[in-house]
Amino acid sequence: MRRFAGGRARARRRSIAAEVLALLEENVPTPQELKARQGLLRKLVRLRSKRPDSRRTFPTSEEMLRQDRER
């Protein structure tokens, strides 16, 4: 990491400490970002847990091809 941060720091004319702080600010999520991510995760889990309506029937590929040809 030191070579990486050192090279970046040199290229940006910063000290290594300043570059490490900049990297942390760029890559560590804020409490608001974490809360938004957790909310999204809860929503995804809820959506995934819902079972699809098994009463729905979908046409077979053969039926779809036939319908397409009839157009």
mmCIF file of the N, C-alpha and C atoms, coordinates in Angstrom:
data_MODEL
# 
_entry.id   MODEL 
# 
loop_
_atom_site.group_PDB 
_atom_site.id 
_atom_site.type_symbol 
_atom_site.label_atom_id 
_atom_site.label_alt_id 
_atom_site.label_comp_id 
_atom_site.label_asym_id 
_atom_site.label_entity_id 
_atom_site.label_seq_id 
_atom_site.pdbx_PDB_ins_code 
_atom_site.Cartn_x 
_atom_site.Cartn_y 
_atom_site.Cartn_z 
_atom_site.occupancy 
_atom_site.B_iso_or_equiv 
_atom_site.pdbx_formal_charge 
_atom_site.auth_seq_id 
_atom_site.auth_comp_id 
_atom_site.auth_asym_id 
_atom_site.auth_atom_id 
_atom_site.pdbx_PDB_model_num 
ATOM 1   N N  . MET A 1 1  ? 0.832   -1.192  0.000   1.00 0.00 ? 1  MET A N  1 
ATOM 2   C CA . MET A 1 1  ? 0.000   0.000   0.000   1.00 0.00 ? 1  MET A CA 1 
ATOM 3   C C  . MET A 1 1  ? 0.869   1.245   0.000   1.00 0.00 ? 1  MET A C  1 
ATOM 4   N N  . ARG A 1 2  ? 2.003   1.191   0.641   1.00 0.00 ? 2  ARG A N  1 
ATOM 5   C CA . ARG A 1 2  ? 2.824   2.393   0.742   1.00 0.00 ? 2  ARG A CA 1 
ATOM 6   C C  . ARG A 1 2  ? 3.289   2.860   -0.633  1.00 0.00 ? 2  ARG A C  1 
ATOM 7   N N  . ARG A 1 3  ? 3.714   1.909   -1.470  1.00 0.00 ? 3  ARG A N  1 
ATOM 8   C CA . ARG A 1 3  ? 4.135   2.302   -2.809  1.00 0.00 ? 3  ARG A CA 1 
ATOM 9   C C  . ARG A 1 3  ? 2.971   2.899   -3.579  1.00 0.00 ? 3  ARG A C  1 
ATOM 10  N N  . PHE A 1 4  ? 1.811   2.266   -3.426  1.00 0.00 ? 4  PHE A N  1 
ATOM 11  C CA . PHE A 1 4  ? 0.622   2.748   -4.126  1.00 0.00 ? 4  PHE A CA 1 
ATOM 12  C C  . PHE A 1 4  ? 0.257   4.151   -3.650  1.00 0.00 ? 4  PHE A C  1 
ATOM 13  N N  . ALA A 1 5  ? 0.113   4.315   -2.349  1.00 0.00 ? 5  ALA A N  1 
ATOM 14  C CA . ALA A 1 5  ? -0.252  5.624   -1.805  1.00 0.00 ? 5  ALA A CA 1 
ATOM 15  C C  . ALA A 1 5  ? 0.847   6.637   -2.075  1.00 0.00 ? 5  ALA A C  1 
ATOM 16  N N  . GLY A 1 6  ? 2.094   6.194   -1.986  1.00 0.00 ? 6  GLY A N  1 
ATOM 17  C CA . GLY A 1 6  ? 3.207   7.106   -2.238  1.00 0.00 ? 6  GLY A CA 1 
ATOM 18  C C  . GLY A 1 6  ? 3.217   7.593   -3.673  1.00 0.00 ? 6  GLY A C  1 
ATOM 19  N N  . GLY A 1 7  ? 2.984   6.700   -4.614  1.00 0.00 ? 7  GLY A N  1 
ATOM 20  C CA . GLY A 1 7  ? 2.941   7.091   -6.021  1.00 0.00 ? 7  GLY A CA 1 
ATOM 21  C C  . GLY A 1 7  ? 1.774   8.019   -6.308  1.00 0.00 ? 7  GLY A C  1 
ATOM 22  N N  . ARG A 1 8  ? 0.629   7.703   -5.744  1.00 0.00 ? 8  ARG A N  1 
ATOM 23  C CA . ARG A 1 8  ? -0.539  8.576   -5.925  1.00 0.00 ? 8  ARG A CA 1 
ATOM 24  C C  . ARG A 1 8  ? -0.304  9.923   -5.268  1.00 0.00 ? 8  ARG A C  1 
ATOM 25  N N  . ALA A 1 9  ? 0.287   9.890   -4.061  1.00 0.00 ? 9  ALA A N  1 
ATOM 26  C CA . ALA A 1 9  ? 0.529   11.136  -3.344  1.00 0.00 ? 9  ALA A CA 1 
ATOM 27  C C  . ALA A 1 9  ? 1.490   12.021  -4.141  1.00 0.00 ? 9  ALA A C  1 
ATOM 28  N N  . ARG A 1 10 ? 2.519   11.425  -4.656  1.00 0.00 ? 10 ARG A N  1 
ATOM 29  C CA . ARG A 1 10 ? 3.494   12.178  -5.436  1.00 0.00 ? 10 ARG A CA 1 
ATOM 30  C C  . ARG A 1 10 ? 2.844   12.775  -6.676  1.00 0.00 ? 10 ARG A C  1 
ATOM 31  N N  . ALA A 1 11 ? 2.036   11.979  -7.361  1.00 0.00 ? 11 ALA A N  1 
ATOM 32  C CA . ALA A 1 11 ? 1.369   12.456  -8.578  1.00 0.00 ? 11 ALA A CA 1 
ATOM 33  C C  . ALA A 1 11 ? 0.397   13.593  -8.274  1.00 0.00 ? 11 ALA A C  1 
ATOM 34  N N  . ARG A 1 12 ? -0.176  13.585  -7.094  1.00 0.00 ? 12 ARG A N  1 
ATOM 35  C CA . ARG A 1 12 ? -1.149  14.620  -6.723  1.00 0.00 ? 12 ARG A CA 1 
ATOM 36  C C  . ARG A 1 12 ? -0.539  15.707  -5.842  1.00 0.00 ? 12 ARG A C  1 
ATOM 37  N N  . ARG A 1 13 ? 0.759   15.607  -5.664  1.00 0.00 ? 13 ARG A N  1 
ATOM 38  C CA . ARG A 1 13 ? 1.512   16.587  -4.865  1.00 0.00 ? 13 ARG A CA 1 
ATOM 39  C C  . ARG A 1 13 ? 0.948   16.712  -3.448  1.00 0.00 ? 13 ARG A C  1 
ATOM 40  N N  . ARG A 1 14 ? 0.733   15.529  -2.827  1.00 0.00 ? 14 ARG A N  1 
ATOM 41  C CA . ARG A 1 14 ? 0.238   15.462  -1.454  1.00 0.00 ? 14 ARG A CA 1 
ATOM 42  C C  . ARG A 1 14 ? 1.205   14.644  -0.627  1.00 0.00 ? 14 ARG A C  1 
ATOM 43  N N  . SER A 1 15 ? 1.078   14.782  0.692   1.00 0.00 ? 15 SER A N  1 
ATOM 44  C CA . SER A 1 15 ? 1.825   13.890  1.575   1.00 0.00 ? 15 SER A CA 1 
ATOM 45  C C  . SER A 1 15 ? 1.136   12.534  1.557   1.00 0.00 ? 15 SER A C  1 
ATOM 46  N N  . ILE A 1 16 ? 1.855   11.510  1.995   1.00 0.00 ? 16 ILE A N  1 
ATOM 47  C CA . ILE A 1 16 ? 1.252   10.179  2.044   1.00 0.00 ? 16 ILE A CA 1 
ATOM 48  C C  . ILE A 1 16 ? 0.062   10.181  2.998   1.00 0.00 ? 16 ILE A C  1 
ATOM 49  N N  . ALA A 1 17 ? 0.203   10.864  4.136   1.00 0.00 ? 17 ALA A N  1 
ATOM 50  C CA . ALA A 1 17 ? -0.896  10.930  5.101   1.00 0.00 ? 17 ALA A CA 1 
ATOM 51  C C  . ALA A 1 17 ? -2.126  11.588  4.476   1.00 0.00 ? 17 ALA A C  1 
ATOM 52  N N  . ALA A 1 18 ? -1.922  12.664  3.735   1.00 0.00 ? 18 ALA A N  1 
ATOM 53  C CA . ALA A 1 18 ? -3.056  13.342  3.095   1.00 0.00 ? 18 ALA A CA 1 
ATOM 54  C C  . ALA A 1 18 ? -3.682  12.439  2.038   1.00 0.00 ? 18 ALA A C  1 
ATOM 55  N N  . GLU A 1 19 ? -2.858  11.696  1.317   1.00 0.00 ? 19 GLU A N  1 
ATOM 56  C CA . GLU A 1 19 ? -3.390  10.789  0.297   1.00 0.00 ? 19 GLU A CA 1 
ATOM 57  C C  . GLU A 1 19 ? -4.172  9.649   0.939   1.00 0.00 ? 19 GLU A C  1 
ATOM 58  N N  . VAL A 1 20 ? -3.687  9.107   2.041   1.00 0.00 ? 20 VAL A N  1 
ATOM 59  C CA . VAL A 1 20 ? -4.406  8.038   2.739   1.00 0.00 ? 20 VAL A CA 1 
ATOM 60  C C  . VAL A 1 20 ? -5.756  8.555   3.228   1.00 0.00 ? 20 VAL A C  1 
ATOM 61  N N  . LEU A 1 21 ? -5.782  9.758   3.771   1.00 0.00 ? 21 LEU A N  1 
ATOM 62  C CA . LEU A 1 21 ? -7.055  10.340  4.213   1.00 0.00 ? 21 LEU A CA 1 
ATOM 63  C C  . LEU A 1 21 ? -8.004  10.537  3.026   1.00 0.00 ? 21 LEU A C  1 
ATOM 64  N N  . ALA A 1 22 ? -7.489  10.992  1.904   1.00 0.00 ? 22 ALA A N  1 
ATOM 65  C CA . ALA A 1 22 ? -8.328  11.172  0.713   1.00 0.00 ? 22 ALA A CA 1 
ATOM 66  C C  . ALA A 1 22 ? -8.878  9.823   0.248   1.00 0.00 ? 22 ALA A C  1 
ATOM 67  N N  . LEU A 1 23 ? -8.053  8.786   0.257   1.00 0.00 ? 23 LEU A N  1 
ATOM 68  C CA . LEU A 1 23 ? -8.511  7.450   -0.135  1.00 0.00 ? 23 LEU A CA 1 
ATOM 69  C C  . LEU A 1 23 ? -9.607  6.947   0.794   1.00 0.00 ? 23 LEU A C  1 
ATOM 70  N N  . LEU A 1 24 ? -9.432  7.171   2.085   1.00 0.00 ? 24 LEU A N  1 
ATOM 71  C CA . LEU A 1 24 ? -10.447 6.752   3.051   1.00 0.00 ? 24 LEU A CA 1 
ATOM 72  C C  . LEU A 1 24 ? -11.759 7.494   2.816   1.00 0.00 ? 24 LEU A C  1 
ATOM 73  N N  . GLU A 1 25 ? -11.682 8.805   2.579   1.00 0.00 ? 25 GLU A N  1 
ATOM 74  C CA . GLU A 1 25 ? -12.894 9.585   2.333   1.00 0.00 ? 25 GLU A CA 1 
ATOM 75  C C  . GLU A 1 25 ? -13.611 9.106   1.075   1.00 0.00 ? 25 GLU A C  1 
ATOM 76  N N  . GLU A 1 26 ? -12.854 8.692   0.068   1.00 0.00 ? 26 GLU A N  1 
ATOM 77  C CA . GLU A 1 26 ? -13.448 8.227   -1.182  1.00 0.00 ? 26 GLU A CA 1 
ATOM 78  C C  . GLU A 1 26 ? -14.083 6.843   -1.045  1.00 0.00 ? 26 GLU A C  1 
ATOM 79  N N  . ASN A 1 27 ? -13.540 6.007   -0.156  1.00 0.00 ? 27 ASN A N  1 
ATOM 80  C CA . ASN A 1 27 ? -13.925 4.601   -0.164  1.00 0.00 ? 27 ASN A CA 1 
ATOM 81  C C  . ASN A 1 27 ? -14.656 4.096   1.061   1.00 0.00 ? 27 ASN A C  1 
ATOM 82  N N  . VAL A 1 28 ? -14.728 4.858   2.112   1.00 0.00 ? 28 VAL A N  1 
ATOM 83  C CA . VAL A 1 28 ? -15.439 4.423   3.319   1.00 0.00 ? 28 VAL A CA 1 
ATOM 84  C C  . VAL A 1 28 ? -16.811 5.087   3.317   1.00 0.00 ? 28 VAL A C  1 
ATOM 85  N N  . PRO A 1 29 ? -17.876 4.304   3.325   1.00 0.00 ? 29 PRO A N  1 
ATOM 86  C CA . PRO A 1 29 ? -19.220 4.884   3.243   1.00 0.00 ? 29 PRO A CA 1 
ATOM 87  C C  . PRO A 1 29 ? -19.588 5.670   4.500   1.00 0.00 ? 29 PRO A C  1 
ATOM 88  N N  . THR A 1 30 ? -20.362 6.732   4.296   1.00 0.00 ? 30 THR A N  1 
ATOM 89  C CA . THR A 1 30 ? -20.847 7.539   5.411   1.00 0.00 ? 30 THR A CA 1 
ATOM 90  C C  . THR A 1 30 ? -22.017 6.813   6.071   1.00 0.00 ? 30 THR A C  1 
ATOM 91  N N  . PRO A 1 31 ? -22.397 7.236   7.262   1.00 0.00 ? 31 PRO A N  1 
ATOM 92  C CA . PRO A 1 31 ? -23.570 6.614   7.901   1.00 0.00 ? 31 PRO A CA 1 
ATOM 93  C C  . PRO A 1 31 ? -24.831 6.716   7.035   1.00 0.00 ? 31 PRO A C  1 
ATOM 94  N N  . GLN A 1 32 ? -24.998 7.828   6.317   1.00 0.00 ? 32 GLN A N  1 
ATOM 95  C CA . GLN A 1 32 ? -26.166 7.972   5.433   1.00 0.00 ? 32 GLN A CA 1 
ATOM 96  C C  . GLN A 1 32 ? -26.095 6.965   4.292   1.00 0.00 ? 32 GLN A C  1 
ATOM 97  N N  . GLU A 1 33 ? -24.897 6.769   3.719   1.00 0.00 ? 33 GLU A N  1 
ATOM 98  C CA . GLU A 1 33 ? -24.752 5.788   2.637   1.00 0.00 ? 33 GLU A CA 1 
ATOM 99  C C  . GLU A 1 33 ? -25.028 4.377   3.142   1.00 0.00 ? 33 GLU A C  1 
ATOM 100 N N  . LEU A 1 34 ? -24.543 4.068   4.341   1.00 0.00 ? 34 LEU A N  1 
ATOM 101 C CA . LEU A 1 34 ? -24.793 2.742   4.920   1.00 0.00 ? 34 LEU A CA 1 
ATOM 102 C C  . LEU A 1 34 ? -26.285 2.522   5.142   1.00 0.00 ? 34 LEU A C  1 
ATOM 103 N N  . LYS A 1 35 ? -26.968 3.546   5.647   1.00 0.00 ? 35 LYS A N  1 
ATOM 104 C CA . LYS A 1 35 ? -28.401 3.435   5.897   1.00 0.00 ? 35 LYS A CA 1 
ATOM 105 C C  . LYS A 1 35 ? -29.150 3.209   4.577   1.00 0.00 ? 35 LYS A C  1 
ATOM 106 N N  . ALA A 1 36 ? -28.755 3.933   3.536   1.00 0.00 ? 36 ALA A N  1 
ATOM 107 C CA . ALA A 1 36 ? -29.400 3.760   2.223   1.00 0.00 ? 36 ALA A CA 1 
ATOM 108 C C  . ALA A 1 36 ? -29.135 2.361   1.686   1.00 0.00 ? 36 ALA A C  1 
ATOM 109 N N  . ARG A 1 37 ? -27.925 1.867   1.832   1.00 0.00 ? 37 ARG A N  1 
ATOM 110 C CA . ARG A 1 37 ? -27.590 0.515   1.364   1.00 0.00 ? 37 ARG A CA 1 
ATOM 111 C C  . ARG A 1 37 ? -28.388 -0.540  2.122   1.00 0.00 ? 37 ARG A C  1 
ATOM 112 N N  . GLN A 1 38 ? -28.522 -0.351  3.445   1.00 0.00 ? 38 GLN A N  1 
ATOM 113 C CA . GLN A 1 38 ? -29.275 -1.315  4.248   1.00 0.00 ? 38 GLN A CA 1 
ATOM 114 C C  . GLN A 1 38 ? -30.748 -1.311  3.851   1.00 0.00 ? 38 GLN A C  1 
ATOM 115 N N  . GLY A 1 39 ? -31.288 -0.124  3.559   1.00 0.00 ? 39 GLY A N  1 
ATOM 116 C CA . GLY A 1 39 ? -32.676 -0.037  3.120   1.00 0.00 ? 39 GLY A CA 1 
ATOM 117 C C  . GLY A 1 39 ? -32.877 -0.743  1.785   1.00 0.00 ? 39 GLY A C  1 
ATOM 118 N N  . LEU A 1 40 ? -31.935 -0.557  0.884   1.00 0.00 ? 40 LEU A N  1 
ATOM 119 C CA . LEU A 1 40 ? -32.005 -1.230  -0.412  1.00 0.00 ? 40 LEU A CA 1 
ATOM 120 C C  . LEU A 1 40 ? -31.909 -2.743  -0.247  1.00 0.00 ? 40 LEU A C  1 
ATOM 121 N N  . LEU A 1 41 ? -31.019 -3.169  0.621   1.00 0.00 ? 41 LEU A N  1 
ATOM 122 C CA . LEU A 1 41 ? -30.869 -4.602  0.869   1.00 0.00 ? 41 LEU A CA 1 
ATOM 123 C C  . LEU A 1 41 ? -32.153 -5.198  1.436   1.00 0.00 ? 41 LEU A C  1 
ATOM 124 N N  . ARG A 1 42 ? -32.771 -4.497  2.396   1.00 0.00 ? 42 ARG A N  1 
ATOM 125 C CA . ARG A 1 42 ? -34.047 -4.979  2.960   1.00 0.00 ? 42 ARG A CA 1 
ATOM 126 C C  . ARG A 1 42 ? -35.111 -5.089  1.870   1.00 0.00 ? 42 ARG A C  1 
ATOM 127 N N  . LYS A 1 43 ? -35.158 -4.085  0.996   1.00 0.00 ? 43 LYS A N  1 
ATOM 128 C CA . LYS A 1 43 ? -36.137 -4.100  -0.088  1.00 0.00 ? 43 LYS A CA 1 
ATOM 129 C C  . LYS A 1 43 ? -35.884 -5.267  -1.034  1.00 0.00 ? 43 LYS A C  1 
ATOM 130 N N  . LEU A 1 44 ? -34.624 -5.515  -1.365  1.00 0.00 ? 44 LEU A N  1 
ATOM 131 C CA . LEU A 1 44 ? -34.287 -6.625  -2.251  1.00 0.00 ? 44 LEU A CA 1 
ATOM 132 C C  . LEU A 1 44 ? -34.638 -7.967  -1.626  1.00 0.00 ? 44 LEU A C  1 
ATOM 133 N N  . VAL A 1 45 ? -34.348 -8.112  -0.337  1.00 0.00 ? 45 VAL A N  1 
ATOM 134 C CA . VAL A 1 45 ? -34.665 -9.365  0.359   1.00 0.00 ? 45 VAL A CA 1 
ATOM 135 C C  . VAL A 1 45 ? -36.172 -9.577  0.366   1.00 0.00 ? 45 VAL A C  1 
ATOM 136 N N  . ARG A 1 46 ? -36.922 -8.505  0.618   1.00 0.00 ? 46 ARG A N  1 
ATOM 137 C CA . ARG A 1 46 ? -38.383 -8.603  0.637   1.00 0.00 ? 46 ARG A CA 1 
ATOM 138 C C  . ARG A 1 46 ? -38.915 -8.992  -0.747  1.00 0.00 ? 46 ARG A C  1 
ATOM 139 N N  . LEU A 1 47 ? -38.400 -8.365  -1.796  1.00 0.00 ? 47 LEU A N  1 
ATOM 140 C CA . LEU A 1 47 ? -38.833 -8.703  -3.147  1.00 0.00 ? 47 LEU A CA 1 
ATOM 141 C C  . LEU A 1 47 ? -38.490 -10.139 -3.510  1.00 0.00 ? 47 LEU A C  1 
ATOM 142 N N  . ARG A 1 48 ? -37.316 -10.560 -3.102  1.00 0.00 ? 48 ARG A N  1 
ATOM 143 C CA . ARG A 1 48 ? -36.883 -11.914 -3.440  1.00 0.00 ? 48 ARG A CA 1 
ATOM 144 C C  . ARG A 1 48 ? -37.685 -12.973 -2.700  1.00 0.00 ? 48 ARG A C  1 
ATOM 145 N N  . SER A 1 49 ? -38.166 -12.633 -1.508  1.00 0.00 ? 49 SER A N  1 
ATOM 146 C CA . SER A 1 49 ? -38.891 -13.621 -0.714  1.00 0.00 ? 49 SER A CA 1 
ATOM 147 C C  . SER A 1 49 ? -40.318 -13.828 -1.213  1.00 0.00 ? 49 SER A C  1 
ATOM 148 N N  . LYS A 1 50 ? -40.821 -12.881 -1.994  1.00 0.00 ? 50 LYS A N  1 
ATOM 149 C CA . LYS A 1 50 ? -42.175 -13.036 -2.527  1.00 0.00 ? 50 LYS A CA 1 
ATOM 150 C C  . LYS A 1 50 ? -42.176 -14.129 -3.574  1.00 0.00 ? 50 LYS A C  1 
ATOM 151 N N  . ARG A 1 51 ? -43.150 -14.993 -3.463  1.00 0.00 ? 51 ARG A N  1 
ATOM 152 C CA . ARG A 1 51 ? -43.262 -16.076 -4.435  1.00 0.00 ? 51 ARG A CA 1 
ATOM 153 C C  . ARG A 1 51 ? -44.015 -15.568 -5.659  1.00 0.00 ? 51 ARG A C  1 
ATOM 154 N N  . PRO A 1 52 ? -43.588 -15.968 -6.824  1.00 0.00 ? 52 PRO A N  1 
ATOM 155 C CA . PRO A 1 52 ? -44.334 -15.567 -8.020  1.00 0.00 ? 52 PRO A CA 1 
ATOM 156 C C  . PRO A 1 52 ? -45.698 -16.236 -8.034  1.00 0.00 ? 52 PRO A C  1 
ATOM 157 N N  . ASP A 1 53 ? -46.627 -15.610 -8.680  1.00 0.00 ? 53 ASP A N  1 
ATOM 158 C CA . ASP A 1 53 ? -47.980 -16.155 -8.791  1.00 0.00 ? 53 ASP A CA 1 
ATOM 159 C C  . ASP A 1 53 ? -47.930 -17.405 -9.659  1.00 0.00 ? 53 ASP A C  1 
ATOM 160 N N  . SER A 1 54 ? -48.121 -18.565 -9.044  1.00 0.00 ? 54 SER A N  1 
ATOM 161 C CA . SER A 1 54 ? -47.992 -19.828 -9.768  1.00 0.00 ? 54 SER A CA 1 
ATOM 162 C C  . SER A 1 54 ? -49.194 -20.103 -10.664 1.00 0.00 ? 54 SER A C  1 
ATOM 163 N N  . ARG A 1 55 ? -50.258 -19.307 -10.534 1.00 0.00 ? 55 ARG A N  1 
ATOM 164 C CA . ARG A 1 55 ? -51.434 -19.521 -11.375 1.00 0.00 ? 55 ARG A CA 1 
ATOM 165 C C  . ARG A 1 55 ? -51.226 -18.966 -12.773 1.00 0.00 ? 55 ARG A C  1 
ATOM 166 N N  . ARG A 1 56 ? -50.252 -18.092 -12.936 1.00 0.00 ? 56 ARG A N  1 
ATOM 167 C CA . ARG A 1 56 ? -50.008 -17.527 -14.256 1.00 0.00 ? 56 ARG A CA 1 
ATOM 168 C C  . ARG A 1 56 ? -49.372 -18.579 -15.149 1.00 0.00 ? 56 ARG A C  1 
ATOM 169 N N  . THR A 1 57 ? -49.836 -18.613 -16.359 1.00 0.00 ? 57 THR A N  1 
ATOM 170 C CA . THR A 1 57 ? -49.226 -19.528 -17.316 1.00 0.00 ? 57 THR A CA 1 
ATOM 171 C C  . THR A 1 57 ? -48.591 -18.710 -18.429 1.00 0.00 ? 57 THR A C  1 
ATOM 172 N N  . PHE A 1 58 ? -47.501 -19.183 -18.903 1.00 0.00 ? 58 PHE A N  1 
ATOM 173 C CA . PHE A 1 58 ? -46.780 -18.507 -19.961 1.00 0.00 ? 58 PHE A CA 1 
ATOM 174 C C  . PHE A 1 58 ? -46.776 -19.391 -21.193 1.00 0.00 ? 58 PHE A C  1 
ATOM 175 N N  . PRO A 1 59 ? -46.845 -18.771 -22.361 1.00 0.00 ? 59 PRO A N  1 
ATOM 176 C CA . PRO A 1 59 ? -46.845 -19.582 -23.583 1.00 0.00 ? 59 PRO A CA 1 
ATOM 177 C C  . PRO A 1 59 ? -45.500 -20.285 -23.767 1.00 0.00 ? 59 PRO A C  1 
ATOM 178 N N  . THR A 1 60 ? -45.568 -21.415 -24.422 1.00 0.00 ? 60 THR A N  1 
ATOM 179 C CA . THR A 1 60 ? -44.328 -22.126 -24.732 1.00 0.00 ? 60 THR A CA 1 
ATOM 180 C C  . THR A 1 60 ? -43.636 -21.383 -25.863 1.00 0.00 ? 60 THR A C  1 
ATOM 181 N N  . SER A 1 61 ? -42.382 -21.709 -26.083 1.00 0.00 ? 61 SER A N  1 
ATOM 182 C CA . SER A 1 61 ? -41.648 -21.063 -27.168 1.00 0.00 ? 61 SER A CA 1 
ATOM 183 C C  . SER A 1 61 ? -42.299 -21.380 -28.512 1.00 0.00 ? 61 SER A C  1 
ATOM 184 N N  . GLU A 1 62 ? -42.842 -22.564 -28.632 1.00 0.00 ? 62 GLU A N  1 
ATOM 185 C CA . GLU A 1 62 ? -43.519 -22.951 -29.874 1.00 0.00 ? 62 GLU A CA 1 
ATOM 186 C C  . GLU A 1 62 ? -44.745 -22.065 -30.110 1.00 0.00 ? 62 GLU A C  1 
ATOM 187 N N  . GLU A 1 63 ? -45.527 -21.831 -29.048 1.00 0.00 ? 63 GLU A N  1 
ATOM 188 C CA . GLU A 1 63 ? -46.705 -20.979 -29.172 1.00 0.00 ? 63 GLU A CA 1 
ATOM 189 C C  . GLU A 1 63 ? -46.318 -19.537 -29.498 1.00 0.00 ? 63 GLU A C  1 
ATOM 190 N N  . MET A 1 64 ? -45.255 -19.082 -28.907 1.00 0.00 ? 64 MET A N  1 
ATOM 191 C CA . MET A 1 64 ? -44.794 -17.720 -29.172 1.00 0.00 ? 64 MET A CA 1 
ATOM 192 C C  . MET A 1 64 ? -44.344 -17.573 -30.621 1.00 0.00 ? 64 MET A C  1 
ATOM 193 N N  . LEU A 1 65 ? -43.637 -18.560 -31.140 1.00 0.00 ? 65 LEU A N  1 
ATOM 194 C CA . LEU A 1 65 ? -43.207 -18.530 -32.537 1.00 0.00 ? 65 LEU A CA 1 
ATOM 195 C C  . LEU A 1 65 ? -44.422 -18.535 -33.466 1.00 0.00 ? 65 LEU A C  1 
ATOM 196 N N  . ARG A 1 66 ? -45.388 -19.352 -33.158 1.00 0.00 ? 66 ARG A N  1 
ATOM 197 C CA . ARG A 1 66 ? -46.598 -19.423 -33.980 1.00 0.00 ? 66 ARG A CA 1 
ATOM 198 C C  . ARG A 1 66 ? -47.307 -18.073 -33.992 1.00 0.00 ? 66 ARG A C  1 
ATOM 199 N N  . GLN A 1 67 ? -47.458 -17.459 -32.826 1.00 0.00 ? 67 GLN A N  1 
ATOM 200 C CA . GLN A 1 67 ? -48.102 -16.154 -32.732 1.00 0.00 ? 67 GLN A CA 1 
ATOM 201 C C  . GLN A 1 67 ? -47.313 -15.109 -33.532 1.00 0.00 ? 67 GLN A C  1 
ATOM 202 N N  . ASP A 1 68 ? -46.013 -15.184 -33.454 1.00 0.00 ? 68 ASP A N  1 
ATOM 203 C CA . ASP A 1 68 ? -45.173 -14.222 -34.170 1.00 0.00 ? 68 ASP A CA 1 
ATOM 204 C C  . ASP A 1 68 ? -45.336 -14.384 -35.685 1.00 0.00 ? 68 ASP A C  1 
ATOM 205 N N  . ARG A 1 69 ? -45.418 -15.594 -36.139 1.00 0.00 ? 69 ARG A N  1 
ATOM 206 C CA . ARG A 1 69 ? -45.560 -15.849 -37.581 1.00 0.00 ? 69 ARG A CA 1 
ATOM 207 C C  . ARG A 1 69 ? -46.924 -15.383 -38.092 1.00 0.00 ? 69 ARG A C  1 
ATOM 208 N N  . GLU A 1 70 ? -47.932 -15.423 -37.227 1.00 0.00 ? 70 GLU A N  1 
ATOM 209 C CA . GLU A 1 70 ? -49.278 -15.026 -37.635 1.00 0.00 ? 70 GLU A CA 1 
ATOM 210 C C  . GLU A 1 70 ? -49.438 -13.514 -37.759 1.00 0.00 ? 70 GLU A C  1 
ATOM 211 N N  . ARG A 1 71 ? -48.520 -12.772 -37.278 1.00 0.00 ? 71 ARG A N  1 
ATOM 212 C CA . ARG A 1 71 ? -48.620 -11.304 -37.348 1.00 0.00 ? 71 ARG A CA 1 
ATOM 213 C C  . ARG A 1 71 ? -48.367 -10.805 -38.728 1.00 0.00 ? 71 ARG A C  1 
# 
